[in-house]
């Protein structure tokens, strides 16, 4: 939803996954993970609005990581 990739992209062959890719990149290099058009939409806004968008997208990514954990017990909690 917020990434510019799909779980079926070739880069996720061989045991790699979209979840792992996002988890490994979103803290240090969130711009590599998110869809560029999301950040482009904030180009003409204030620094505060840009920061708010960045924080919101970061929270969405964290939620996605939590809800796609390999542990069935955690996935069950997120589906409630």
DRENDO-1510 file (C-alpha; in Angstrom, 1 decimal, always signed):
<recs>
REC; n; res; u; v; w
REC; 1; UNK; +0.0; +0.0; +0.0 .
REC; 2; UNK; +2.8; +2.4; +0.7 .
REC; 3; UNK; +5.7; +0.6; -1.0 .
REC; 4; UNK; +6.5; +0.8; -4.6 .
REC; 5; UNK; +7.0; -3.0; -4.7 .
REC; 6; UNK; +4.8; -6.1; -4.7 .
REC; 7; UNK; +5.4; -9.3; -2.8 .
REC; 8; UNK; +5.6; -11.1; -6.2 .
REC; 9; UNK; +8.4; -8.9; -7.6 .
REC; 10; UNK; +11.5; -10.8; -8.7 .
REC; 11; UNK; +13.6; -9.2; -6.0 .
REC; 12; UNK; +11.8; -11.4; -3.4 .
REC; 13; UNK; +12.8; -14.7; -4.9 .
REC; 14; UNK; +15.0; -17.1; -2.9 .
REC; 15; UNK; +13.6; -16.7; +0.5 .
REC; 16; UNK; +13.5; -12.9; +0.5 .
REC; 17; UNK; +10.2; -11.2; +1.4 .
REC; 18; UNK; +8.6; -7.8; +1.2 .
REC; 19; UNK; +8.2; -7.9; +4.9 .
REC; 20; UNK; +11.9; -8.5; +5.5 .
REC; 21; UNK; +12.9; -5.9; +2.9 .
REC; 22; UNK; +10.7; -3.2; +4.6 .
REC; 23; UNK; +11.9; -4.1; +8.0 .
REC; 24; UNK; +15.6; -3.9; +7.0 .
REC; 25; UNK; +15.2; -0.5; +5.3 .
REC; 26; UNK; +12.5; +1.6; +6.8 .
REC; 27; UNK; +14.4; +2.9; +9.8 .
REC; 28; UNK; +17.5; +4.2; +8.1 .
REC; 29; UNK; +16.3; +4.6; +4.5 .
REC; 30; UNK; +12.6; +5.0; +4.4 .
REC; 31; UNK; +12.7; +6.8; +1.1 .
REC; 32; UNK; +13.8; +3.5; -0.5 .
REC; 33; UNK; +10.7; +1.8; +0.8 .
REC; 34; UNK; +7.8; +4.1; +0.3 .
REC; 35; UNK; +6.1; +5.0; -2.9 .
REC; 36; UNK; +7.7; +8.2; -4.2 .
REC; 37; UNK; +4.4; +9.8; -5.1 .
REC; 38; UNK; +3.5; +9.8; -1.4 .
REC; 39; UNK; +6.4; +12.1; -0.6 .
REC; 40; UNK; +6.0; +14.1; -3.8 .
REC; 41; UNK; +2.5; +15.0; -2.6 .
REC; 42; UNK; +4.0; +16.8; +0.4 .
REC; 43; UNK; +6.5; +18.8; -1.7 .
REC; 44; UNK; +4.7; +22.1; -1.5 .
REC; 45; UNK; +3.8; +21.8; +2.2 .
REC; 46; UNK; +5.6; +23.0; +5.3 .
REC; 47; UNK; +8.3; +21.1; +7.1 .
REC; 48; UNK; +5.8; +20.2; +9.8 .
REC; 49; UNK; +3.4; +18.6; +7.3 .
REC; 50; UNK; +6.2; +16.7; +5.7 .
REC; 51; UNK; +7.4; +15.4; +9.1 .
REC; 52; UNK; +3.9; +14.4; +10.0 .
REC; 53; UNK; +3.5; +12.5; +6.7 .
REC; 54; UNK; +6.8; +10.7; +7.3 .
REC; 55; UNK; +5.8; +9.7; +10.9 .
REC; 56; UNK; +2.4; +8.5; +9.7 .
REC; 57; UNK; +3.9; +6.4; +6.9 .
REC; 58; UNK; +6.5; +5.0; +9.4 .
REC; 59; UNK; +3.7; +3.9; +11.7 .
REC; 60; UNK; +1.9; +2.2; +8.8 .
REC; 61; UNK; +5.1; +0.3; +7.9 .
REC; 62; UNK; +5.5; -0.7; +11.6 .
REC; 63; UNK; +1.9; -2.0; +11.6 .
REC; 64; UNK; +2.4; -3.9; +8.4 .
REC; 65; UNK; +5.6; -5.5; +9.9 .
REC; 66; UNK; +3.8; -6.5; +13.1 .
REC; 67; UNK; +0.7; -7.9; +11.3 .
REC; 68; UNK; +2.9; -10.0; +9.0 .
REC; 69; UNK; +5.1; -11.6; +11.6 .
REC; 70; UNK; +5.7; -15.3; +11.1 .
REC; 71; UNK; +4.4; -16.1; +14.6 .
REC; 72; UNK; +0.7; -17.1; +14.2 .
REC; 73; UNK; -0.1; -15.7; +17.6 .
REC; 74; UNK; +0.9; -12.2; +16.8 .
REC; 75; UNK; -0.9; -12.3; +13.4 .
REC; 76; UNK; -4.0; -13.4; +15.2 .
REC; 77; UNK; -3.8; -10.3; +17.5 .
REC; 78; UNK; -3.5; -7.9; +14.5 .
REC; 79; UNK; -6.5; -9.4; +12.7 .
REC; 80; UNK; -8.9; -8.6; +15.6 .
</recs>
